[in-house]
Structures are given as C-alpha cells and as structure tokens.
Amino acid sequence: MIIECASDFERFAAHDRSRPAQAWGDDGHKTITLIAEQYLEPAVKTKIAAMLAADPDSLTSHDLASEASWADKYRDSNNRRDHYEQTQNWHFVDLEINDPDMKVACFGRAPLPPGTLASNGPAKACIVDKITQFLAELKNPKTDFEERLIALKFLLHFVGDVHQPLHTADNHDRGSNEVKRCGAVPRLWHSTLSAGETQQLDRAYVERAKVDVGLQLSRAGVRLAHLLNQALK
C-alpha cells in the first residue's frame, strides 16, 4: 500500500507478534532527512542548524540526520515508562483499510486543551494530528525556543513515519502487529534490505519492494523539506 499523504495535516500529506512495527529504522529516517536537506532553502537550512546546535539533549548527535531518530530514542528512554506511555501512539495512525475513519483512528481528534504545549498533549493522539500541532508550534515565532526545538525534532521523525504503510493503515490487526509473517517481510519497510533478510522472498517481490520503499523515502524527504521551508522561511 502506497500512502499519498497529501494532507489532513493539510488533509493527510506484517509483522511478528514479538515485536511492534519500527517504521523505517534509523537508516530510513536518516535517508529521508538527507533527501530533505537537498530541498531546504539556504536560510532555512542555516536556521535549523543553529537550532540543533543549541540542543542540550544527549539522546542523539545534533546534525539533521541524527536528530531524525530522536523521537524513537525519547520514546524508549527513561526505562520505557512515562515517555513511552505518553508518546507511543503519536508515531502512527491505525486507519482501517476497508472502512477508514480518521476520527476513530485518531482517538476522537480532541483538540489540545487551551495553553497546552503539543509535547505535553494527551497520549491518545495520532501522528496526523501531532504533525499538525508541532508544525503550528514551529511556525509560530512566539513559541518558546525549547518547545520549538522539540517540535522540529518530532517533525523530522513523524513525517518519515507517516510515509510508512505499517504506520498508516490497519486491517483489524493493530497496524499489522498481530499478523504472523516471516520476519523478512516487514523489514522491507522498517529497515534496510540485505541478502540475509530477504532470502525467504522471491526476487520479483524484493525488486518491487525496493522501488516502493525508495519512492516512499523520496516522497517523505521532499514533503519534509516543503513543511520546513514553509514553517521557517
């Protein structure tokens, strides 16, 4: 399934039981930001570099590609307790394939309570709405610098995640987390392809998957650059 993601953040921009879907993995997110970097306006690129250079957080290095994995690192830090419980739902939207309903998939789509920062928002929120919320904060020069930086780092990650089919579609199976498949299949989406991971798949499937994955990575990079250019120019 290829998600066009035109926009509901302007409208809307198979897996083993033992592990949840991990989206692109660090390499995929790095690839997306490296693509995006090629399309950033010079002034925006300079502004982002300055923001990341001032980042005091030690979970990742402070270059654009490394910060793209910060949201995963943050979610899994602090012994997987409060950070995980607060942000785990923000990484996906389980939109049913046969009967899509954004309100249901996004936990009712309740707006942020007045005065609430997006980073302190309710745990029951989907990736589409979190992109909208963090984008609004990044656009607003009156947003506190610390929150604006957090918004940037979540966006670097979430725009990648929303282009990953296992994070944007559901077939009554918790986003494929309840589907028993050979371990290689989902890794075509959430990690890099390698001979060791693909030997159980026929060559035609692998070649098609490479094309589809490459297309989604490219889409994510170009769309990320567009959002950042609009927010920070």
N, C-alpha and C positions, 0 to 999 in steps of 0.2 A: 504494500500500500504506500503510495507516494502522497504526502500531505502538501498541498499548495500553500497553506498558511498565509493567505492573502491578508486577512486581518479581522479578528474580533479583538485583537489588541490593535485593531483598526478594522477588524471583523474576524479574523482568525488566520494572520501573516502570511520465543515461543520457546517457551523457556522452562528450564528445570525447576522443580519446586524448591530446591535447596537454596537458590539464590535469587534475589529480586533483580529486575532488569536494571542495568547500569548505564543506560544511554550510550553515548559514544565512547566513554573512557577518556583518559587524559589525552591520548594522541588525537582522537577525533576532535575534541574541544580545542586543542592547540591548532589543528589544521584549520578549523573554522575561523579562529581569530587571525591567523596568518593570512587567510584569504581576505578577511575584512580589512586588515591593515593596508592592503593594496588599494582599497577604495576610500579610505578616510581622507578627508580634506586636510591639508597640512596643518592648519591652525587647530583642528580637532585632534589630530594625532599628537601635537605638542601639548595640548591641554590634558589629554588622557595620560600621557607620560608623566606630566607633573603631578597629577592626582595620585597615580600609582606609586610614584617615588616617595610620596608623603605617607604612604600606607604603613602604619606601625604593626600590622598583623604579621605573625610569623608562620602562618599555615602554608603559604606559598611564597615563591620569589615574586618580585614586583614588576616583572615585564608582562606585557599584554597576554602572551601565550600561556604563561604560568598561572596568571590570575583567572584564566577561564575555567580552571578546575577548583577555584576557591570554594564555590558553593557546595560541592561534594565534600571537600575537606572540612568545611564548617559544620555541615550536617552530621558528619561522622566523628567530630571531635567531642570533647567533654564526656568521654565514655558512652557515647551514643544515647544520652539521656535527654536532657531538655532541648538541645539543639536539634536532635533527630526528631523528637516529638513535635517540635514547633514547625520545622521546615520540610519534613519528608514529603508531604502532599503537594508542596509547591513545585516539584520537579516534573509533574505530569498532569494530564487530563484524560481520564478514562471515558472517552466519548464512544458510546456504543455504535458499532458499525451499522447495525440493522435499524436502529431506532435512535438516532442521535438527538440528544437534548442537552444543550450547553448548561442550562440551569441546573439540571440534575448532576451532570458531570463535574460542575464547579461548586458543589455543596450549597446550592441555592443562590450563589452570587451576591451575598450580602456585601454592601459597601464597607469600606473601612470606617470604624467609628470616628467621629469628628476629632481632629487633633492627634490621631494615631499614626505613627510612622509605619510605612509599609513593612519594615523589618520587625516591627512589633505586632503585626497583624495576626488575626486568628489562624490557627493551624489548619482549619478546614477552608482551604482556598486552593484553586488550581493554577497551573502555570500560566494560562492565558490571562487571568486577572492579575497575577503577580507581575507579569511583564508590563501590563498597563499601569499598575501602581508605581513600580520602580521607574518606569520611563517618565511618568509625570514628575517624580521627585528629581530625576536627573535633569530634566528640562528647566526646572524652577531654580533660578539663581539664589532664591531666598532659602532654599533647603540647607540645613546645617551641613557643613563640609563632611563630617563623619557619615551622616546618613546618605549624602550624595555619593560618597565613595562606595558605601555598601550597595547602593542601588546600581552603580556601574558594574560592580563585581557580580551581582546576581544576574544582571542582564547579559554579561559576557557568557554566562553559563546557560541561562534559560533559553535564550534564542537558539542555542545549539540543541538543547533538549527537545524543544518544540518541533524540530525538524526530524526527530527520530520516531518512526512509526510505533514502536513499542511504548512510547511515552505519550502518544496522542490518540490511540484507538483501543477499544476494548470489545471483546466478544463474550461477555459474561464470564471472564476469566481473569479479572484483576490485571488487565493490561498484559496478558499472556503469562503472568506469573504462575498460573495454575495449569498451564499446558505442559505436558511431558514431551520434550523433544530431545533429539541428540544435542549435546552441548555445543556443537559447532554452529548450529543454525542461528541462534540469536547473536552469537559473537560476530556474525557478518554485519550486524547493526551496531552493537555497543562496543566493539573493539576492532582492532586491525586484523586483516586477513593474513593467515600464514598457512603454509603447507600442512603443518601439524594439526591445525584446527579445521581444515577443510577436506581432509582426505576421505571423510564419510559422505561427501556430497559429490554429485556428478559435475563434470566440468562446465556444462552449459549453465547449471544453476549458479555456480561460482562466478562465471563471467557476467551473467545478468546482474547478480548481486553487486559486483564491483561497479558496474555502470550506475545502478540505482543509488548505491552509497555515495559514489562520487558526486552525483547530481545533487543529492540532499546536502552534502557538505558544502558544495558550491553555493546553493541557494541560501543556506544558513549564513555563510560568510558575507555574501552580498547584502542580504537583508539586515544583518547586524551592522554593517557599515552604514547603511541607509539610516537606521534608527539613531546611531551615534552621531552621525552628521547632522541630523535634524535636531537632536537634543542639545548639542554642544557648540554648534557653529555661532 
